[in-house]
Amino acid sequence: MQTEFRFRLNGDIMPEIYIQRALVDGEPVGEWEIAVDIDYLDGRFTLDDNSNIDPALPQFILEYRDETAWDLIPLELRRTMQDKGWNRVTPQELVGILRAAGAITRM
């Protein structure tokens, strides 16, 4: 059974995320990246790990929830959980989680 995931960026559900490599001269190079498409920003952009951002500026908060595991938790317990099953991750951590779950099959 394939694990199902849900993703949030800064608290907003992302219906899709994209796993991609940067394109240089039309060729994919480097590490896998997470990108999102946000309508009100008019396009797709790559998420980084916030390591080079001024701490005074807002940072990306990337989260995922393993919906398959979440559904196995009794409803009474889910209602009391503060995080509601959401796990904060960096983009590279999420790539690793998706690879381990078999959601990314090409590398």
N, C-alpha and C positions, 0 to 999 in steps of 0.2 A: 504494500500500500504506500503510495507516494505521500510524503508529508506536505501539508498545505501551510503556507505562510501568509501573513498579512504584514504590511509595512506602514510606518508613519514617519513623516518628516515634520519636525517642529509641531507635533500634535495633529497634523492633517494626514488622513489616510491617503496613501499613494496607490491608486488602482494598479499601476504597473511600475516596475523598476527595470532598468536595463543594465545588463552586465556586458561590459565592452572593454576594449583596449583603445588607447589613444591612436588616432590615425596620423601617420606621418607620410606624406607623399602617397596617400591612398592605401598604405600598408599598416595593419595593426601591429603596434609595438608596446613593450612595457608590461606592467602589471595590469591585472583586471581591475576595472573601476566600476563604481555604481553611479548610474546617471538616472535622473528623473525628468519627466516632462510636466511642466506646470503651466497651465493655460494663461493665468494672469501675468506670468513672466515672459510669455510668448516664446517658449522654446525649451529645448532639452539642455540640461547642464549637469556637469559632473560634481559629485560630492567629494569633499576632501575630509581629512581627519581633524581639521581646525588647528593644526599645529603651528601654522604660520600666520594666524589671525591675531589681530590686536585684541587682547582680552576684554577691552571695553566695547567691542562690537559683538552683535549677536552671533551665536555659533549654530551650526547645524546640529539638531538633535535627531539622530536616526535611531529608530526602534523597530523591532520585529516581534511578532508573536507567532509561535508554533500553534496553529489552529488545531492541528490533529491532537496534540497533547492537551491543549486548553479544553477541548471537548470531553476529555477523559476525566477532568476534575469535577467532582460533584458540584451541582449548582449552588448548594448552600455555602460551600467553601469559596467558590468563585466570587460570590457576592461580597465576601468579607476581605478579599485580597485588594490591598491598596494599589498595586501596580497593574491589576487586571490582566496579568500575564505578559505585559510588555517588557521587553529587555532592551536596554540602551546598548548600542554597539557602534564601533567605527565602521566605515565602509569596508576596510580590509578584513575585519572580523566577520562581517556579514558574508563576504565572499567565501571565507573559510567555512562558515556554518552551512551555507547553501551547497558548497562542494561536498561536505561530509554527509549531508542529507540526500545527495544524489540529484539535486535540482540543477546543478551545473554539470554537464556531462562532457563538454569539450574544454580542453585547456591548452 
